[in-house]
Amino acid sequence: MPTPNTPETDENERELLEAAVPMESAGRRFDQVLAELFPDFSRSRLTEWVKSGDALLDGRQVKPKEAVRGGEPITLSVRLETETHALPEAIALEVLHEDEDVLVINKPAGLVVHPGAGNPRGTLVNALLHFDARLAELPRAGIVHRLDKDTSGLMVVARTLRAHTSLVEQLSGREVHRQYLAVVQGTMVAGNTVDAPIGRHPTDRVRMAVVKEGGRDAVTHYRVREKFRAHTLVECRLETGRTHQIRVHMAYVRHPIVGDPLYGGAFRLPKGATEALVARLQGFRRQALHAEKLSFAHPASGETVTVSAPMPADMQALVLDLREDTAAFKA
């Protein structure tokens, strides 16, 4: 895996990255190995850099099809170009950590992360480009992981190519601590681990599902944070980061997340619920899921960065009504 070097930027806006050829790659083509070590750059762009001498193998300019021995150093002198073509927009961001290499933001529910066919504007990417125009030079404006539109909470964003490479490596190595809070239906007895592969739903292409074949490994650890009469506040920790992972896994163990429009199942009210709780549950129109804690190794210093964000107001109000309903039932 790449080990980013301290970035060196000259008048041509270059950044220097370093990696080592894995020993198991011995005999393979240089351009193939390069593409695996630096997956955020297109194969065509990497090949151009090999031919121009911006990608060196063991300090030498070689042909793209040169066979590697394994263990050689790779030096990649990256010419920064515009990678993200979305327009900057003045959208407020809650930045909880900021330095030269990374940002940690608290994304509100309702904010789409990436522009798409249905959301060309008003996304997190647009907001980030307004916050820091240099992010346009990074893949996906520095975003290295995502949250669903209606999930709130913490996201780390790279501000340099060195940081981007480091964070992607940490995520793929399962070295980033990502902790969530979810309000789920039903009363859980105890925590557990869900180790169940996730893939596209066989009949509903909008949804994901636990599948027997063709899925990607997915592991979610969860524990009970607080029990209510007919619901549970659950702390979830991701070991992997598949699409809709917590939502799918909670539904799989028959404790779907409150308000989840895709995996929540039929709407249910506990018998004898207080009027406040009835109104709250009926009006809760998003999955009650929040990324509350994020820890990673800083790309430059190597020191652990830990950031926390409390539940947003809508989830706090939901938990309060659940507590009061539980207390009223016991009275």
Stockholm file with secondary structure:
# STOCKHOLM 1.0

chainA/1-331         MPTPNTPETDENERELLEAAVPMESAGRRFDQVLAELFPDFSRSRLTEWVKSGDALLDGRQVKPKEAVRGGEPITLSVRLETETHALPEAIALEVLHEDEDVLVINKPAGLVVHPGAGNPRGTLVNALLHFDARLAELPRAGIVHRLDKDTSGLMVVARTLRAHTSLVEQLSGREVHRQYLAVVQGTMVAGNTVDAPIGRHPTDRVRMAVVKEGGRDAVTHYRVREKFRAHTLVECRLETGRTHQIRVHMAYVRHPIVGDPLYGGAFRLPKGATEALVARLQGFRRQALHAEKLSFAHPASGETVTVSAPMPADMQALVLDLREDTAAFKA
#=GR chainA/1-331 SS CCCCCCCCCCTTCEEEEEEECCGGGTTSBHHHHHHHHCTTSCHHHHHHHHHHTSEEETTBCCCTTCBCCSSCEEEEEEECCCCCCCCCCCCCCCEEEECSSEEEEEECTTCCSSCCSSCSSSSHHHHHHHHCGGGGGSGGGGBCSCCCTTCEEEEEEESSHHHHHHHHHHHHTTCSEEEEEEEEESCCSSCEEEECCEEECSSCTTSEEECSSSCBCCEEEEEEEEECSSEEEEEEEESSCCTTHHHHHHHHTTCCBTTCTTTCCSCCCCTTCCHHHHHHHHHCCSCCEEEEEEEEECTTTCCEEEEECCCCHHHHHHHHHHHHHHHHHHC
#=GC SS_cons         CCCCCCCCCCTTCEEEEEEECCGGGTTSBHHHHHHHHCTTSCHHHHHHHHHHTSEEETTBCCCTTCBCCSSCEEEEEEECCCCCCCCCCCCCCCEEEECSSEEEEEECTTCCSSCCSSCSSSSHHHHHHHHCGGGGGSGGGGBCSCCCTTCEEEEEEESSHHHHHHHHHHHHTTCSEEEEEEEEESCCSSCEEEECCEEECSSCTTSEEECSSSCBCCEEEEEEEEECSSEEEEEEEESSCCTTHHHHHHHHTTCCBTTCTTTCCSCCCCTTCCHHHHHHHHHCCSCCEEEEEEEEECTTTCCEEEEECCCCHHHHHHHHHHHHHHHHHHC
//
